[in-house]
């Protein structure tokens, strides 16, 4: 058992040194260091890594980091929500999201056609441009065939993008499936509905995609989860791996609290009561802002993996 050690800044401090010092501060600093160590273990031990995140994280600058992680082979399966799909496509086509304030006058923002996500802004015109671009993209898909699972649909959309910072682009070019079970829960859902009115035989098969999720891993292989945020993206990945024996490694990062009884707040410890995480799994729950804690933990892990020659940049 380590003792608490006073943190000291050092000139030219490297990430591995910072991470080691962070781990002996206590509180969430220790959990961030533990999470980084688990990421290293799941990658070096050949686990299939499921990365899940909510749409607000694609709204933020984490979107390009997720794309880079796919390129670095740090994610084998993605599960997300539909807002992240929409905004990834928007950004791939040049849309910019201004940084505003948590304390904005929201009535004034509404009058100006701005939508607030925390302290980030998404303009109505970005959604209007999304509508203009998504229908031609769907027409190209429809010309190929009329029935798609959600992950097949997203794969085809990714092939139509030309942005290496795009999650969809990198996933399609690295054959990493993206699952989005709540595909209709956003603007994209309205466009799919509108498109289906014009093309009655156009089908997006959500149930068929669940079959693809179940076959994304096997009972015998090691499975790891990095879950950022909660809700449907978190649970969908857990459910898919539960059928195949549960997780060998798990990292949950969230601002939600376990006392709510919610999926978003549920800890890795609670998950063991369901068999979602194996009783001997390496599992860490980190409570805090994912936009800060995740890049910190992951970059520490990448530095270590790069040093070992596991990840090549």
Secondary structure, DSSP 4 states (H G I P E B T S, - for coil): -PPP------TT--HHHHHHHHHTT-HHHHHHHHHHHHHHHHHHTTPEEEEEE-HHHHHSTHHHHHHHHHHTT--SEEEE-HHHHHHHHHHHTT----B--TT--HHHHHHTTEEEETTEEEEHHHHHHHHHHHHHHHHHHHHH-SEEEHHHHHHHHHHT---TT-HHHHHHHTT-EEE-TTTTSSHHHHHHHHHHHH-TT-EEEHHHHHHHHHTTS-SSS-EEEEEES-HHHHHHHHHHHHTTT-EEEEEEEESS-GGG--TTT--HHHHGGGTSEEEEEEEEEEES-HHHHHHHHHHHHHHHHHHHTSS--
